[in-house]
Amino acid sequence: AASAAASVEAAAATAANRRERISSNKSATASAAEAAAAVADSATAAKRSETLRKLADLKRESRFEGIKLKQVQQATSKVETSVEEAQHRQHELQQQLVHSEALAELLADGT
């Protein structure tokens, strides 16, 4: 009977030991899962932060390109205006030349 009781106690101790290991393993597994989730959250946050930074950079570049485009358009407009003014002035000078040549002919005919 004593031997049977000792066997039962040994079996109970073994079972208690096994339950303790299982509980410990479950706890370790849960801790590892929590750590993995924290790492994943951190990686997601870092990726989001990087994406937002890139987006801000693109917006800045876009604004800068928009400003450059406006400057080019303004410069183009000024050049076009200058060309028109130069063409108008050239036309005026050609008319003056024609009048001067005609006047020179009249003066030459008169002498």
C-alpha positions as CSV (number, residue, x, y, z in Angstrom):
1,A,0.0,0.0,0.0
2,A,2.9,2.3,0.9
3,S,4.5,1.5,-2.4
4,A,1.2,2.2,-4.3
5,A,0.8,5.5,-2.4
6,A,4.4,6.5,-3.3
7,S,3.7,5.6,-6.9
8,V,0.5,7.7,-6.9
9,E,2.4,10.6,-5.3
10,A,5.3,10.3,-7.8
11,A,2.7,10.2,-10.7
12,A,1.0,13.3,-9.1
13,A,4.3,15.1,-8.8
14,T,5.2,14.2,-12.4
15,A,1.8,15.4,-13.6
16,A,2.2,18.7,-11.5
17,N,5.7,19.1,-13.0
18,R,4.3,18.6,-16.5
19,R,1.5,21.1,-15.9
20,E,4.0,23.6,-14.6
21,R,6.2,23.2,-17.8
22,I,3.2,23.4,-20.0
23,S,2.1,26.6,-18.2
24,S,5.6,28.0,-18.4
25,N,5.8,27.2,-22.2
26,K,2.4,28.8,-22.8
27,S,3.6,31.9,-20.9
28,A,6.8,32.0,-22.8
29,T,4.9,31.5,-26.1
30,A,2.5,34.3,-25.2
31,S,5.5,36.6,-24.3
32,A,7.2,35.8,-27.6
33,A,4.0,36.5,-29.5
34,E,3.6,39.8,-27.7
35,A,7.2,40.7,-28.5
36,A,6.7,39.7,-32.1
37,A,3.6,41.9,-32.3
38,A,5.5,44.8,-30.7
39,V,8.3,44.4,-33.3
40,A,5.7,44.2,-36.1
41,D,4.0,47.4,-34.8
42,S,7.3,49.1,-34.5
43,A,8.2,48.1,-38.1
44,T,4.8,49.3,-39.3
45,A,5.2,52.6,-37.6
46,A,8.7,53.1,-39.0
47,K,7.4,52.2,-42.5
48,R,4.5,54.6,-42.1
49,S,6.8,57.3,-40.9
50,E,9.1,56.8,-43.9
51,T,6.2,56.8,-46.3
52,L,4.9,60.1,-44.7
53,R,8.4,61.6,-45.0
54,K,8.6,60.6,-48.7
55,L,5.2,62.1,-49.3
56,A,6.2,65.3,-47.7
57,D,9.3,65.4,-49.8
58,L,7.3,64.8,-53.0
59,K,4.9,67.6,-52.0
60,R,7.8,70.0,-51.4
61,E,9.4,69.0,-54.8
62,S,6.0,69.4,-56.5
63,R,5.6,72.9,-55.0
64,F,9.1,73.8,-56.1
65,E,8.5,72.4,-59.6
66,G,5.3,74.4,-59.7
67,I,7.2,77.6,-58.7
68,K,9.8,76.8,-61.4
69,L,7.1,76.2,-63.9
70,K,5.5,79.6,-63.1
71,Q,8.9,81.3,-63.4
72,V,9.5,79.6,-66.8
73,Q,6.0,80.7,-68.0
74,Q,6.6,84.2,-66.8
75,A,10.0,84.3,-68.5
76,T,8.5,82.9,-71.7
77,S,5.8,85.5,-71.6
78,K,8.4,88.3,-71.2
79,V,10.4,86.9,-74.1
80,E,7.3,86.7,-76.3
81,T,6.4,90.3,-75.4
82,S,10.0,91.4,-76.2
83,V,9.9,89.6,-79.5
84,E,6.6,91.2,-80.4
85,E,8.0,94.6,-79.5
86,A,11.1,94.0,-81.5
87,Q,9.0,92.9,-84.5
88,H,6.9,96.0,-84.2
89,R,10.0,98.2,-83.9
90,Q,11.5,96.5,-86.9
91,H,8.4,97.1,-88.9
92,E,8.5,100.8,-87.9
93,L,12.2,101.0,-88.9
94,Q,11.4,99.4,-92.3
95,Q,8.7,102.0,-92.9
96,Q,11.0,104.8,-92.0
97,L,13.6,103.3,-94.4
98,V,11.1,103.2,-97.2
99,H,10.1,106.8,-96.5
100,S,13.7,107.8,-96.3
101,E,14.5,106.1,-99.6
102,A,11.5,107.8,-101.2
103,L,12.5,111.2,-99.9
104,A,16.1,110.6,-101.1
105,E,14.7,109.8,-104.6
106,L,12.6,112.9,-104.6
107,L,15.5,115.0,-103.5
108,A,17.7,113.4,-106.1
109,D,15.1,114.0,-108.8
110,G,14.8,117.6,-107.7
111,T,18.5,118.4,-108.2
